[in-house]
């Protein structure tokens, strides 16, 4: 595999290797990708928690009689379109 880096990124990778924390550039890249995966997993968990909070609010509203009845399939479809985006 061949990748192209900006001079700034190349310098940052070399700096990490020269610090002694990493043996080579590949280790730096592997570690960075690991952090990226962790970050993406964290973002997913945050979004899921927010969605759960919103669902809880909605079910609480329904339980207290604040809900509305949706009988139109077109209305349901438009709601699902909003959720997908």
C-alpha positions in Angstrom: 0.0 0.0 0.0 1.2 3.5 -0.8 -0.1 6.6 0.9 0.6 10.2 0.3 1.0 12.6 3.2 1.4 16.3 3.4 4.8 17.5 4.6 3.2 18.5 7.9 1.8 15.0 8.6 5.0 13.4 7.5 6.9 15.6 10.0 4.5 14.8 12.8 4.9 11.1 12.2 8.7 11.4 12.1 8.5 13.4 15.3 6.6 10.6 17.0 9.1 8.0 15.9 12.0 10.2 17.0 10.4 10.6 20.4 11.1 7.0 21.0 7.4 6.1 21.7 7.2 4.3 18.4 9.6 2.1 16.5 8.5 3.2 13.0 5.9 5.1 11.0 3.7 2.1 10.7 3.3 1.9 14.4 2.3 5.6 14.5 -0.3 5.0 11.8 -1.7 1.9 13.4 -2.1 3.7 16.7 -3.7 6.7 15.0 -6.2 4.3 13.3 -6.9 2.7 16.6 -7.7 6.0 18.1 -9.9 6.8 15.1 -11.8 3.6 15.6 -12.2 4.3 19.3 -13.5 7.9 18.5 -16.0 6.6 16.0 -17.3 4.0 18.5 -17.6 6.7 21.1 -19.5 9.0 18.7 -21.8 6.1 17.9 -22.5 5.5 21.6 -23.2 9.1 22.2 -25.7 9.2 19.3 -27.3 6.1 20.6 -27.6 7.5 24.1 -29.2 10.7 22.7 -31.6 8.6 20.7 -32.5 6.6 23.7 -33.1 9.8 25.7 -35.4 11.1 23.0 -37.3 7.8 22.8 -37.7 7.9 26.6 -39.2 11.4 26.4 -41.5 10.2 23.7 -42.7 7.1 25.5 -43.2 9.2 28.7 -45.3 11.6 26.7 -47.4 8.8 25.2 -47.8 7.2 28.7 -49.2 10.5 30.0 -51.6 10.9 27.1 -49.7 13.6 25.3 -49.3 11.5 22.1 -51.1 12.0 18.8 -52.6 9.3 16.6 -51.0 8.9 13.1 -53.3 7.1 10.7 -51.7 8.1 7.4 -49.1 5.8 5.9 -47.6 8.8 4.1 -47.1 10.6 7.4 -45.4 7.6 8.9 -43.2 7.3 5.9 -42.2 10.9 6.2 -41.3 10.4 9.9 -39.1 7.5 9.0 -37.4 9.5 6.3 -36.5 12.1 8.9 -35.1 9.4 11.2 -33.0 7.9 8.4 -31.3 11.2 7.6 
